[in-house]
Amino acid sequence: MRAEINKQYLKENKIYDKVKSLFSNNYGLDVMDIQPLGQGVGSVVLKINTLEKDFAIKICMYPERTEKVIGEFSMRNKMINLGLDFVPKSLWIDRNIFENGAVIFDYIDGISPDFTKKQNLYKLAQVLSKIHIHNLKRIPDGYQVFQDHFKYFKGLVLKISTKYDHIVNVDIKKGMKLALSELNQSFTAKRSKFTHGLIGLCHDDVASNCIIDPKEKIWLVDWENSCVEDIVEEIVYTTFDLDLNKTLKTYFIDSYQESFPQSKNINFLEIGEIYLEMVPIFNICWGIDFLDVNLRRNLQPEFYVNEIKKSVKGLKHKFSPETYKYFERGIRNLNINFK
């Protein structure tokens, strides 16, 4: 869930002036041009052109995200030390000019890969296999790995239902409770579909963070969420987020299993449908969490309200009419006043 670049934030906080000051005073570099690259939940990324070379800077927008943004500096270096040669290098950290923190990385000249081309899917499968081999552990009971994921999901739902009373009304809480019950019944009935599970190093946000350079090499950026977790989950959500049709999805999974034989005998297509049952509720939870921050910081609350409404539409054919009705009415009657 990525927001559009908040130009008002950049202007009000004089971000471009601060960037020029940082590069001139700290690194002796004259900035020729600054271009927005993207914006995440709590950070904005810019391309910095200097006479010497180009850089990427990730600027934390508020203190609650500082630890994650700054933590990416060492995380990227860790990945490079593991021999992953598709990770742009960390260069510098700033905690002075940007009080919430900023990190400067090597800029990779490229574009988002066209994943309707099979050669790009094959390259991505190889990249993921090189990540997942680290800290790899085979779990005999794949359903138990899935249950750990579901446990995290239930914790997120509980947090959203109890922490944000100023946003979450009675209808949304009732919808959350019914959705959990329906999902639990569905998952229990499908337990036999799981074979073994795999735990390993994961990127955790692959689809929106791929770059292909002019030499057709694929790079992965934005490593702040990387951790050791469920590999099956990463493959499933990557294919979902890339919005692959069945033919391309099958090709990608076959390519991955060829590159990563430890994953053979896992039916990603069938199991993936089970993981994806949670996606609409996940998106509503994250949307409410991001909405709360944006309301308090007066950033882009309208964007997240619209994203939540889109997620509610995804419930209609996945949950009971009663559950959908509670969510639809609850989101429609959000008690929010935009400044």
C-alpha positions, 0 to 999 in steps of 0.5 A: 500500500504505497501512497502518492508523493506528498508534495505538500510535505516536501514543500512545507518541510523544505526537503529539497533545501535540506538535501542540498545542504546535506550533500554540500556541507557533509559530502562536498557534493553540489546537487544539480537536480532532485527527483521524487522516486516514491513514498512508502508508509513513513518515508519518501525516496528521492533521486539526487543528481550530482556532477560525480554520480547519482544517489538515492536518499530515503527520508523518514517522515515521522519518528515512529518509523525512524528505527526501521528506516535507519535500520535499512543501512546495516540490513543492506550491508548484511545482504551484500556481505552474504554475497547478494550482488543485487542489493544497492550499497548503503553509503551514509546516515544522517540524523542531524539535518533530517531529525527523523533520520535519512539514509543515502544509498547507491542509485540504480539506473533502471525501471520497473521490470516488465513481468509479462516477459518470462525472462524477467520472471526467471531472473526474479526466481533466481534472485529469490532463491539466492535470498531464501537459501540463507537461514533455511530450515525445512519444517515437516508440518507445513500447516504449522508454518501457515498457522504461525502466519495466521496467528500473526494475522489474528494478533494484527486484527486484535490490535486494530480492533482495540487500539483505534477506537477513534476509527474502528466502530462497532460494525467494523469490530463485528465484521473482524470477529466474523471474518476470523471465524470464517477464516478459521473454519476454512483453514481447518478444512484445508489442512491436508493440502499442506506438505512441508514448510520452509523458513528462510531469509526473505525480502518481504516486499518484493513486487514493488521493489524490483528494478531492472537496469540497462544491462537487464540485471534485476535489483531489489531495493527497500530492505527494511522489512527483510527477516527470517520468515515463511518462504511460501508466504513470500512466493505467494504474495509476490505472485499476487502483487505482480498480478500474474495471470495463471500461465505466468504464475505457473511459469514463475513458480516452476522457475523458482522450484527449478532454482530452489529444489528445496521447494519442490512438492509444495503446491504453490498454486493451491496453497497460495489460494489459502494464504490469499483468503486473508488479503482483504482483511490484511489490507483493511488492517494496514489501511487503518493503521496507516490512516491513524498515523496520517491523521495524527501527522496531517499527511494523506489520510484521504488516500488511506480512506480510499484504499480501505474502501477498495479493500472492503469491495474485495470482501464481497465474494470472499466472505459471508454477506453478513460479514461484508455488510458489517464492513461496508457499513462500518467503513462508510460511517467512519467518524473522521474529520479531515483538517 
